[in-house]
Amino acid sequence: MADAVIVKAKIKELAQGYNVAGDFADALDEKAKQLIKDAIKRAEANGRKTVMAKDL
């Protein structure tokens, strides 16, 4: 997985007491990247170069 946004160790830390499937981090990473891309589009549509929480 190149240029991952999600840190696998942090997922395991948060999912204490649960097993985490090998493909979970990859799927979560793709969702996170899409959320970021969508937030950037919203910021641009509003004439901003700053991505804010409200863009999510």
C-alpha positions in Angstrom: 0.0 0.0 0.0 1.7 3.1 -1.2 1.1 6.5 0.4 -1.3 5.3 3.0 -3.3 7.8 5.0 -4.4 5.3 7.6 -2.0 3.8 10.1 -2.6 0.1 10.7 -1.2 0.2 14.2 -3.7 2.9 15.2 -6.6 0.8 13.9 -5.5 -2.1 16.1 -5.0 0.2 19.0 -8.6 1.5 18.7 -10.0 -2.0 18.0 -8.7 -3.3 21.3 -10.0 -6.8 21.9 -11.1 -7.3 18.3 -9.2 -8.9 15.4 -8.7 -6.7 12.4 -8.8 -8.3 9.0 -5.9 -7.7 6.6 -8.0 -5.9 4.1 -9.7 -3.6 6.6 -6.9 -1.0 6.6 -6.9 -0.8 2.8 -10.6 -0.3 2.6 -10.6 2.3 5.3 -7.7 4.1 3.6 -9.6 4.3 0.3 -12.7 5.7 2.1 -10.5 8.3 3.9 -8.9 9.3 0.7 -12.3 9.8 -1.0 -13.5 11.8 2.0 -10.5 14.1 1.6 -11.0 14.5 -2.2 -14.6 15.3 -1.7 -13.8 17.9 1.0 -11.3 19.5 -1.3 -13.9 19.8 -4.0 -16.3 21.4 -1.6 -13.6 23.9 -0.4 -12.8 24.8 -4.0 -16.5 25.2 -4.8 -16.7 27.7 -1.9 -13.7 29.6 -3.2 -11.4 28.5 -0.4 -7.9 26.9 -0.4 -8.4 25.7 3.1 -10.1 22.4 3.8 -12.3 22.7 7.0 -14.2 20.2 9.1 -17.5 21.6 7.6 -16.3 20.3 4.2 -16.8 16.7 5.5 
